[in-house]
Amino acid sequence: MQAYLDYAATTPMSPTSLEAFQKAAQVLGNASSVHRAGQHARELLEEGRVMLAESIGAHPLEVILNSGGTEGDNHVFWSVSRQFERGHIITSSIEHSAVLAPARFLEATGRFEVTYLQPDRYGRIFPEQVEEALREDTVMVSVMHANNEVGSVQDIRSIAEVCRARGALVHTDAVQSLGILPVDVHAWGVDFASFSAHKFYGPTGVGMLYVRRGLELTPHMMAGHQEKGFRGGTHNVSGVYAAGVAAREAVALQPETHTRLQQLKDRLQQGLASLENISFNHAPDSSPKVLSVTVHGADGEALLMNLDLESVYVSAGSACSAGTMQASHVLLALGLSEEDAKSSLRFSLGRGVTEAEIDFAIEGFKAAVSRSRF
């Protein structure tokens, strides 16, 4: 037996999404071609776009198809840097590196100042913090909806209200939200939102960027006529169509998924809490997908290796930083010491997880901890 509990890193394609991918992959034609074969491919592409848009409460014309969350996040920051000669940006210290890296790049140019909001001990950013940090020259605020390491969920709607009142653009990285939490970009009132299909049981390498109608967006680094000139390159028709099917399914299952994952998370937390010197880094109202645990007095690298030997697959933090064994910037921002941050693990749950796998993971965790403490 094994327990794959790293769904925040990636999810498997659902059977319906995989079937849709295989169907679309058999279609011969480039979606940009004017002949009948090309237009058949275009029909599938636009059908996928419609499903993706509907899944987030957007209009199809507000969806730019891309390769995933990292590209979407970077596209927004790139566009802001081209539209404004200089200004002020607000983000948080617990954002994904896909946001922090471009924010730091713009900061290093000397044209933009960046304020990094600090979370509370559970990773929460409050609208009052954003309001206090806003300045006359603030051009954009970027705050993640659901954190990928500790599962904290931000009140994006209230944050957006504060920003709109002051004329600042609002972007949210919502990669970890779709299919787990209710998502409605129009109700949130944001200007931009990033999503990635492989987080909601679609294919890897496919994503979308929501851009509110009426906004200008500078074309991405990849020039071309596709996506209204905002993102060049031949369309991934089969990937987009499969992503749309996955998104539609994820939204339909969202209430059931949320309830079931919360039950599994509670079961996992109760089992892990039976060990001594264990603490948790998530709020009671955090996403049911993510559980962050610190094993005080343990070697983090040894923990991961021993869990792998027990066939329990988890992460020390974001998959994008896996293999570095550096202390998580998110956990450090929550106030953990570097030693405790390095002794922390992220369990992340998905639709395929069973109670038997949770119990198997608990026993594997106990064995791994016993071999990993100093």
DRENDO-1510 file (C-alpha; in Angstrom, 1 decimal, always signed):
<recs>
REC; n; res; u; v; w
REC; 1; MET; +0.0; +0.0; +0.0 .
REC; 2; GLN; +1.0; +3.6; -0.4 .
REC; 3; ALA; -0.4; +7.0; +0.5 .
REC; 4; TYR; +0.0; +9.9; -2.0 .
REC; 5; LEU; -0.7; +13.0; +0.1 .
REC; 6; ASP; +0.9; +15.7; -2.0 .
REC; 7; TYR; -2.2; +16.9; -4.0 .
REC; 8; ALA; -1.1; +20.6; -3.5 .
REC; 9; ALA; +1.9; +19.8; -5.7 .
REC; 10; THR; -0.2; +18.1; -8.4 .
REC; 11; THR; -3.3; +16.0; -8.8 .
REC; 12; PRO; -3.8; +13.1; -11.2 .
REC; 13; MET; -6.0; +13.7; -14.2 .
REC; 14; SER; -9.6; +12.6; -13.5 .
REC; 15; PRO; -10.9; +9.7; -15.7 .
REC; 16; THR; -13.4; +12.2; -17.3 .
REC; 17; SER; -10.6; +14.7; -18.0 .
REC; 18; LEU; -8.3; +12.0; -19.4 .
REC; 19; GLU; -11.1; +10.7; -21.6 .
REC; 20; ALA; -11.7; +14.3; -22.9 .
REC; 21; PHE; -7.9; +14.7; -23.5 .
REC; 22; GLN; -7.8; +11.5; -25.6 .
REC; 23; LYS; -10.8; +12.5; -27.6 .
REC; 24; ALA; -9.5; +16.0; -28.4 .
REC; 25; ALA; -6.0; +14.7; -29.1 .
REC; 26; GLN; -7.4; +12.7; -32.1 .
REC; 27; VAL; -8.6; +15.9; -33.7 .
REC; 28; LEU; -6.4; +16.9; -36.6 .
REC; 29; GLY; -6.1; +20.6; -37.1 .
REC; 30; ASN; -4.5; +23.8; -35.8 .
REC; 31; ALA; -7.1; +26.0; -34.0 .
REC; 32; SER; -5.7; +29.0; -35.9 .
REC; 33; SER; -6.2; +27.5; -39.3 .
REC; 34; VAL; -9.2; +28.7; -41.4 .
REC; 35; HIS; -10.0; +25.3; -43.0 .
REC; 36; ARG; -12.7; +22.9; -41.7 .
REC; 37; ALA; -10.2; +20.8; -39.7 .
REC; 38; GLY; -8.8; +23.8; -38.1 .
REC; 39; GLN; -12.2; +25.1; -37.2 .
REC; 40; HIS; -13.1; +21.8; -35.6 .
REC; 41; ALA; -10.1; +22.2; -33.4 .
REC; 42; ARG; -11.1; +25.8; -32.7 .
REC; 43; GLU; -14.6; +24.6; -31.6 .
REC; 44; LEU; -13.1; +22.2; -29.1 .
REC; 45; LEU; -10.7; +25.0; -27.9 .
REC; 46; GLU; -13.5; +27.4; -27.3 .
REC; 47; GLU; -15.7; +24.8; -25.7 .
REC; 48; GLY; -12.9; +24.3; -23.2 .
REC; 49; ARG; -12.5; +28.0; -22.7 .
REC; 50; VAL; -16.3; +28.3; -22.0 .
REC; 51; MET; -16.1; +25.5; -19.4 .
REC; 52; LEU; -13.1; +27.1; -17.7 .
REC; 53; ALA; -14.7; +30.5; -17.6 .
REC; 54; GLU; -18.0; +29.2; -16.2 .
REC; 55; SER; -16.0; +27.3; -13.5 .
REC; 56; ILE; -14.7; +30.6; -12.0 .
REC; 57; GLY; -17.7; +32.8; -12.7 .
REC; 58; ALA; -16.2; +34.7; -15.6 .
REC; 59; HIS; -17.1; +35.4; -19.2 .
REC; 60; PRO; -15.1; +33.4; -21.9 .
REC; 61; LEU; -13.7; +36.7; -23.2 .
REC; 62; GLU; -12.1; +37.3; -19.8 .
REC; 63; VAL; -10.0; +34.1; -19.9 .
REC; 64; ILE; -6.5; +34.0; -21.4 .
REC; 65; LEU; -5.3; +30.5; -21.9 .
REC; 66; ASN; -1.7; +29.8; -20.8 .
REC; 67; SER; +0.6; +27.1; -19.3 .
REC; 68; GLY; -0.4; +27.5; -15.6 .
REC; 69; GLY; -0.3; +29.6; -12.5 .
REC; 70; THR; +3.3; +30.7; -12.7 .
REC; 71; GLU; +2.9; +32.1; -16.2 .
REC; 72; GLY; -0.3; +33.9; -15.2 .
REC; 73; ASP; +1.3; +35.5; -12.1 .
REC; 74; ASN; +4.3; +36.6; -14.0 .
REC; 75; HIS; +2.2; +37.9; -16.9 .
REC; 76; VAL; +0.3; +40.2; -14.5 .
REC; 77; PHE; +3.4; +41.6; -13.0 .
REC; 78; TRP; +5.0; +42.1; -16.4 .
REC; 79; SER; +2.0; +43.9; -17.6 .
REC; 80; VAL; +1.9; +46.2; -14.6 .
REC; 81; SER; +5.6; +47.0; -15.1 .
REC; 82; ARG; +4.9; +48.0; -18.7 .
REC; 83; GLN; +1.8; +50.0; -18.0 .
REC; 84; PHE; +3.2; +52.1; -15.1 .
REC; 85; GLU; +6.5; +53.9; -15.3 .
REC; 86; ARG; +6.8; +53.5; -11.5 .
REC; 87; GLY; +4.7; +52.9; -8.4 .
REC; 88; HIS; +4.0; +50.9; -5.3 .
REC; 89; ILE; +2.9; +47.2; -5.1 .
REC; 90; ILE; +1.5; +45.4; -2.1 .
REC; 91; THR; +1.8; +41.7; -1.7 .
REC; 92; SER; +2.4; +39.3; +1.3 .
REC; 93; SER; +5.4; +37.5; +2.6 .
REC; 94; ILE; +3.7; +34.1; +2.2 .
REC; 95; GLU; +2.9; +34.2; -1.5 .
REC; 96; HIS; +4.1; +31.5; -3.9 .
REC; 97; SER; +7.5; +32.2; -5.5 .
REC; 98; ALA; +5.6; +32.8; -8.8 .
REC; 99; VAL; +4.5; +36.1; -7.2 .
REC; 100; LEU; +7.4; +36.8; -5.0 .
REC; 101; ALA; +10.0; +36.4; -7.7 .
REC; 102; PRO; +8.5; +39.0; -10.1 .
REC; 103; ALA; +7.7; +41.3; -7.2 .
REC; 104; ARG; +11.4; +41.3; -6.1 .
REC; 105; PHE; +12.5; +41.7; -9.7 .
REC; 106; LEU; +10.4; +44.9; -10.2 .
REC; 107; GLU; +11.7; +46.1; -6.8 .
REC; 108; ALA; +15.3; +45.6; -7.9 .
REC; 109; THR; +14.7; +47.8; -11.0 .
REC; 110; GLY; +14.2; +50.7; -8.6 .
REC; 111; ARG; +11.0; +51.7; -10.4 .
REC; 112; PHE; +8.7; +50.0; -7.9 .
REC; 113; GLU; +8.5; +49.8; -4.2 .
REC; 114; VAL; +7.0; +46.7; -2.7 .
REC; 115; THR; +5.3; +46.2; +0.6 .
REC; 116; TYR; +5.3; +42.6; +1.9 .
REC; 117; LEU; +2.5; +42.2; +4.4 .
REC; 118; GLN; +3.2; +39.9; +7.4 .
REC; 119; PRO; +0.6; +37.3; +8.3 .
REC; 120; ASP; -0.7; +36.3; +11.7 .
REC; 121; ARG; +0.6; +33.0; +13.2 .
REC; 122; TYR; -1.9; +31.0; +11.0 .
REC; 123; GLY; -1.0; +32.7; +7.7 .
REC; 124; ARG; -3.9; +35.1; +7.5 .
REC; 125; ILE; -3.7; +38.6; +5.9 .
REC; 126; PHE; -6.5; +41.0; +6.8 .
REC; 127; PRO; -8.2; +43.7; +4.8 .
REC; 128; GLU; -7.2; +46.3; +7.4 .
REC; 129; GLN; -3.6; +45.5; +6.8 .
REC; 130; VAL; -4.0; +46.1; +3.1 .
REC; 131; GLU; -5.9; +49.4; +3.7 .
REC; 132; GLU; -3.2; +50.6; +6.0 .
REC; 133; ALA; -0.5; +49.8; +3.5 .
REC; 134; LEU; -2.2; +51.5; +0.5 .
REC; 135; ARG; -0.6; +54.7; -0.8 .
REC; 136; GLU; -1.5; +57.2; -3.5 .
REC; 137; ASP; +0.9; +55.6; -5.8 .
REC; 138; THR; -0.2; +52.0; -5.2 .
REC; 139; VAL; -0.8; +50.4; -8.6 .
REC; 140; MET; -1.5; +46.8; -7.6 .
REC; 141; VAL; -2.2; +44.5; -4.7 .
REC; 142; SER; -1.5; +40.7; -5.1 .
REC; 143; VAL; -2.7; +38.4; -2.3 .
REC; 144; MET; -3.1; +34.6; -2.7 .
REC; 145; HIS; -6.6; +33.2; -2.0 .
REC; 146; ALA; -5.7; +29.8; -0.5 .
REC; 147; ASN; -2.1; +29.3; +0.6 .
REC; 148; ASN; -0.3; +26.3; -0.8 .
REC; 149; GLU; +1.7; +25.5; +2.3 .
REC; 150; VAL; -0.6; +26.1; +5.3 .
REC; 151; GLY; -4.0; +26.4; +3.7 .
REC; 152; SER; -4.9; +29.8; +5.0 .
REC; 153; VAL; -7.8; +31.4; +3.1 .
REC; 154; GLN; -7.9; +35.1; +2.6 .
REC; 155; ASP; -11.0; +37.3; +2.4 .
REC; 156; ILE; -10.2; +38.4; -1.2 .
REC; 157; ARG; -13.6; +40.0; -1.6 .
REC; 158; SER; -13.1; +42.4; +1.3 .
REC; 159; ILE; -9.5; +43.1; +0.2 .
REC; 160; ALA; -10.7; +43.9; -3.3 .
REC; 161; GLU; -13.3; +46.3; -2.0 .
REC; 162; VAL; -10.6; +48.2; -0.1 .
REC; 163; CYS; -8.4; +48.4; -3.2 .
REC; 164; ARG; -11.1; +49.5; -5.6 .
REC; 165; ALA; -12.0; +52.4; -3.3 .
REC; 166; ARG; -8.4; +53.6; -3.7 .
REC; 167; GLY; -8.0; +52.8; -7.4 .
REC; 168; ALA; -5.5; +49.9; -7.1 .
REC; 169; LEU; -5.6; +46.8; -9.3 .
REC; 170; VAL; -6.1; +43.5; -7.5 .
REC; 171; HIS; -4.6; +40.2; -8.4 .
REC; 172; THR; -5.0; +36.9; -6.7 .
REC; 173; ASP; -3.2; +33.6; -7.1 .
REC; 174; ALA; -6.1; +31.2; -6.8 .
REC; 175; VAL; -4.3; +28.1; -8.0 .
REC; 176; GLN; -5.2; +26.0; -4.9 .
REC; 177; SER; -8.8; +27.0; -4.7 .
REC; 178; LEU; -10.9; +25.6; -7.6 .
REC; 179; GLY; -12.8; +22.5; -6.7 .
REC; 180; ILE; -12.0; +22.9; -3.0 .
REC; 181; LEU; -13.4; +26.3; -2.2 .
REC; 182; PRO; -16.2; +28.4; -3.9 .
REC; 183; VAL; -14.7; +30.5; -6.6 .
REC; 184; ASP; -16.4; +33.5; -8.2 .
REC; 185; VAL; -14.1; +36.1; -9.6 .
REC; 186; HIS; -16.9; +38.6; -10.4 .
REC; 187; ALA; -18.2; +38.3; -6.8 .
REC; 188; TRP; -14.7; +38.7; -5.5 .
REC; 189; GLY; -14.2; +41.9; -7.5 .
REC; 190; VAL; -10.7; +41.1; -8.5 .
REC; 191; ASP; -9.0; +42.3; -11.7 .
REC; 192; PHE; -6.8; +39.3; -12.3 .
REC; 193; ALA; -6.8; +35.7; -11.1 .
REC; 194; SER; -4.4; +32.8; -11.9 .
REC; 195; PHE; -5.4; +29.1; -12.1 .
REC; 196; SER; -3.6; +25.9; -13.0 .
REC; 197; ALA; -5.4; +22.8; -14.4 .
REC; 198; HIS; -3.1; +20.2; -12.7 .
REC; 199; LYS; -4.4; +21.4; -9.3 .
REC; 200; PHE; -8.0; +20.4; -10.2 .
REC; 201; TYR; -7.5; +17.1; -11.9 .
REC; 202; GLY; -6.7; +18.4; -15.3 .
REC; 203; PRO; -3.5; +18.1; -17.4 .
REC; 204; THR; -0.2; +19.7; -16.5 .
REC; 205; GLY; +1.0; +22.6; -18.6 .
REC; 206; VAL; -2.4; +24.2; -18.9 .
REC; 207; GLY; -3.8; +27.2; -17.0 .
REC; 208; MET; -5.8; +30.3; -17.4 .
REC; 209; LEU; -5.5; +33.9; -16.4 .
REC; 210; TYR; -8.7; +35.8; -15.6 .
REC; 211; VAL; -8.6; +39.5; -16.8 .
REC; 212; ARG; -11.6; +41.6; -16.0 .
REC; 213; ARG; -13.3; +43.0; -19.0 .
REC; 214; GLY; -12.3; +46.6; -19.8 .
REC; 215; LEU; -8.7; +46.2; -18.5 .
REC; 216; GLU; -5.6; +46.6; -20.6 .
REC; 217; LEU; -3.1; +43.8; -20.4 .
REC; 218; THR; +0.3; +44.1; -22.0 .
REC; 219; PRO; +1.2; +41.1; -24.2 .
REC; 220; HIS; +3.4; +38.4; -22.6 .
REC; 221; MET; +7.0; +37.8; -23.6 .
REC; 222; MET; +5.8; +35.2; -26.2 .
REC; 223; ALA; +4.6; +37.4; -29.0 .
REC; 224; GLY; +2.0; +36.1; -31.4 .
REC; 225; HIS; -1.6; +36.6; -32.6 .
REC; 226; GLN; -3.2; +33.9; -30.4 .
REC; 227; GLU; -5.2; +34.9; -27.3 .
REC; 228; LYS; -6.0; +38.3; -28.7 .
REC; 229; GLY; -2.3; +38.9; -29.0 .
REC; 230; PHE; -1.7; +38.6; -25.3 .
REC; 231; ARG; +0.0; +35.2; -25.4 .
REC; 232; GLY; +1.5; +33.8; -28.6 .
REC; 233; GLY; +2.0; +30.1; -29.5 .
REC; 234; THR; +0.0; +27.3; -31.0 .
REC; 235; HIS; -3.0; +26.4; -28.8 .
REC; 236; ASN; -2.9; +23.2; -26.8 .
REC; 237; VAL; -6.4; +22.2; -27.9 .
REC; 238; SER; -6.5; +18.8; -26.2 .
REC; 239; GLY; -5.1; +20.2; -22.9 .
REC; 240; VAL; -7.5; +23.1; -22.8 .
REC; 241; TYR; -10.5; +20.9; -23.6 .
REC; 242; ALA; -9.5; +18.4; -20.9 .
REC; 243; ALA; -8.9; +21.3; -18.5 .
REC; 244; GLY; -12.4; +22.6; -19.1 .
REC; 245; VAL; -13.9; +19.2; -18.5 .
REC; 246; ALA; -11.9; +18.9; -15.3 .
REC; 247; ALA; -12.9; +22.3; -14.1 .
REC; 248; ARG; -16.6; +21.7; -14.7 .
REC; 249; GLU; -16.4; +18.4; -12.8 .
REC; 250; ALA; -14.4; +20.0; -9.9 .
REC; 251; VAL; -17.0; +22.7; -9.4 .
REC; 252; ALA; -19.8; +20.2; -9.5 .
REC; 253; LEU; -18.1; +18.1; -6.8 .
REC; 254; GLN; -16.8; +21.1; -4.8 .
REC; 255; PRO; -19.3; +20.9; -1.8 .
REC; 256; GLU; -18.9; +17.2; -1.5 .
REC; 257; THR; -15.1; +17.4; -1.9 .
REC; 258; HIS; -14.8; +20.1; +0.8 .
REC; 259; THR; -16.8; +18.1; +3.3 .
REC; 260; ARG; -15.0; +14.9; +2.7 .
REC; 261; LEU; -11.5; +16.4; +2.7 .
REC; 262; GLN; -12.3; +18.1; +6.0 .
REC; 263; GLN; -13.3; +14.8; +7.5 .
REC; 264; LEU; -10.1; +13.2; +6.3 .
REC; 265; LYS; -8.0; +16.1; +7.5 .
REC; 266; ASP; -9.5; +15.9; +11.0 .
REC; 267; ARG; -8.8; +12.2; +11.0 .
REC; 268; LEU; -5.2; +12.8; +10.0 .
REC; 269; GLN; -4.7; +15.6; +12.5 .
REC; 270; GLN; -6.0; +13.5; +15.3 .
REC; 271; GLY; -3.7; +10.6; +14.4 .
REC; 272; LEU; -0.6; +12.8; +14.1 .
REC; 273; ALA; -1.4; +14.7; +17.3 .
REC; 274; SER; -1.0; +11.5; +19.3 .
REC; 275; LEU; +2.7; +11.9; +19.1 .
REC; 276; GLU; +4.6; +14.1; +21.5 .
REC; 277; ASN; +6.1; +17.5; +20.6 .
REC; 278; ILE; +3.9; +18.0; +17.5 .
REC; 279; SER; +2.3; +21.3; +16.6 .
REC; 280; PHE; +0.2; +22.4; +13.6 .
REC; 281; ASN; +0.5; +25.5; +11.5 .
REC; 282; HIS; -2.9; +25.9; +10.1 .
REC; 283; ALA; -6.0; +27.8; +11.3 .
REC; 284; PRO; -9.2; +25.9; +12.1 .
REC; 285; ASP; -10.9; +27.6; +9.1 .
REC; 286; SER; -8.1; +26.8; +6.7 .
REC; 287; SER; -8.5; +24.9; +3.4 .
REC; 288; PRO; -9.4; +21.3; +4.1 .
REC; 289; LYS; -6.8; +20.3; +1.4 .
REC; 290; VAL; -3.7; +21.2; +3.5 .
REC; 291; LEU; -2.3; +20.2; +6.8 .
REC; 292; SER; +1.0; +21.6; +8.0 .
REC; 293; VAL; +2.7; +19.9; +10.9 .
REC; 294; THR; +6.0; +20.6; +12.8 .
REC; 295; VAL; +7.9; +17.7; +14.4 .
REC; 296; HIS; +10.0; +19.4; +17.0 .
REC; 297; GLY; +13.4; +18.0; +17.4 .
REC; 298; ALA; +13.4; +16.1; +14.1 .
REC; 299; ASP; +15.6; +16.3; +11.1 .
REC; 300; GLY; +13.3; +17.4; +8.2 .
REC; 301; GLU; +15.3; +15.7; +5.4 .
REC; 302; ALA; +15.3; +12.5; +7.4 .
REC; 303; LEU; +11.6; +12.8; +8.0 .
REC; 304; LEU; +10.9; +13.0; +4.2 .
REC; 305; MET; +13.3; +10.2; +3.4 .
REC; 306; ASN; +11.8; +7.9; +6.1 .
REC; 307; LEU; +8.3; +8.7; +5.1 .
REC; 308; ASP; +9.2; +7.8; +1.5 .
REC; 309; LEU; +10.6; +4.5; +2.8 .
REC; 310; GLU; +7.2; +4.0; +4.4 .
REC; 311; SER; +5.5; +4.8; +1.0 .
REC; 312; VAL; +3.9; +8.0; +2.4 .
REC; 313; TYR; +4.4; +10.8; -0.1 .
REC; 314; VAL; +4.3; +14.3; +1.3 .
REC; 315; SER; +6.2; +17.6; +0.9 .
REC; 316; ALA; +8.4; +19.8; +3.0 .
REC; 317; GLY; +6.6; +22.8; +1.4 .
REC; 318; SER; +6.0; +24.1; -2.1 .
REC; 319; ALA; +6.9; +21.6; -4.8 .
REC; 320; CYS; +8.7; +24.4; -6.6 .
REC; 321; SER; +11.3; +24.5; -3.9 .
REC; 322; ALA; +11.4; +20.7; -3.3 .
REC; 323; GLY; +14.9; +19.3; -3.1 .
REC; 324; THR; +16.4; +22.5; -1.6 .
REC; 325; MET; +15.7; +21.6; +2.1 .
REC; 326; GLN; +15.7; +25.3; +2.8 .
REC; 327; ALA; +13.4; +26.5; +5.6 .
REC; 328; SER; +10.0; +27.5; +4.1 .
REC; 329; HIS; +9.6; +31.2; +3.7 .
REC; 330; VAL; +5.9; +30.8; +4.6 .
REC; 331; LEU; +6.6; +29.1; +7.9 .
REC; 332; LEU; +9.3; +31.6; +8.8 .
REC; 333; ALA; +6.8; +34.4; +8.1 .
REC; 334; LEU; +4.4; +32.7; +10.5 .
REC; 335; GLY; +7.1; +33.0; +13.2 .
REC; 336; LEU; +8.6; +29.6; +13.3 .
REC; 337; SER; +12.3; +29.3; +14.0 .
REC; 338; GLU; +14.5; +28.1; +11.1 .
REC; 339; GLU; +15.0; +24.8; +13.0 .
REC; 340; ASP; +11.2; +24.2; +13.4 .
REC; 341; ALA; +10.5; +25.3; +9.8 .
REC; 342; LYS; +13.0; +22.7; +8.5 .
REC; 343; SER; +11.2; +20.1; +10.7 .
REC; 344; SER; +7.8; +20.7; +9.2 .
REC; 345; LEU; +5.9; +18.8; +6.6 .
REC; 346; ARG; +2.9; +19.5; +4.4 .
REC; 347; PHE; +0.2; +16.8; +3.9 .
REC; 348; SER; -2.2; +17.7; +1.1 .
REC; 349; LEU; -5.4; +15.8; +0.4 .
REC; 350; GLY; -7.4; +15.1; -2.7 .
REC; 351; ARG; -10.4; +13.3; -4.0 .
REC; 352; GLY; -8.6; +10.0; -4.4 .
REC; 353; VAL; -7.6; +9.7; -0.7 .
REC; 354; THR; -9.3; +7.1; +1.4 .
REC; 355; GLU; -9.6; +6.6; +5.1 .
REC; 356; ALA; -7.4; +3.5; +4.8 .
REC; 357; GLU; -4.6; +5.6; +3.3 .
REC; 358; ILE; -5.0; +8.2; +6.0 .
REC; 359; ASP; -4.6; +5.5; +8.7 .
REC; 360; PHE; -1.6; +4.0; +6.7 .
REC; 361; ALA; +0.0; +7.5; +6.6 .
REC; 362; ILE; -0.5; +8.0; +10.4 .
REC; 363; GLU; +1.3; +4.7; +11.1 .
REC; 364; GLY; +4.1; +5.5; +8.6 .
REC; 365; PHE; +4.5; +9.0; +10.1 .
REC; 366; LYS; +4.9; +7.5; +13.6 .
REC; 367; ALA; +7.6; +5.2; +12.3 .
REC; 368; ALA; +9.4; +7.9; +10.4 .
REC; 369; VAL; +9.4; +10.3; +13.4 .
REC; 370; SER; +10.9; +7.7; +15.7 .
REC; 371; ARG; +13.8; +7.4; +13.3 .
REC; 372; SER; +14.2; +11.1; +12.5 .
REC; 373; ARG; +14.5; +12.8; +15.9 .
REC; 374; PHE; +17.8; +14.0; +17.1 .
</recs>
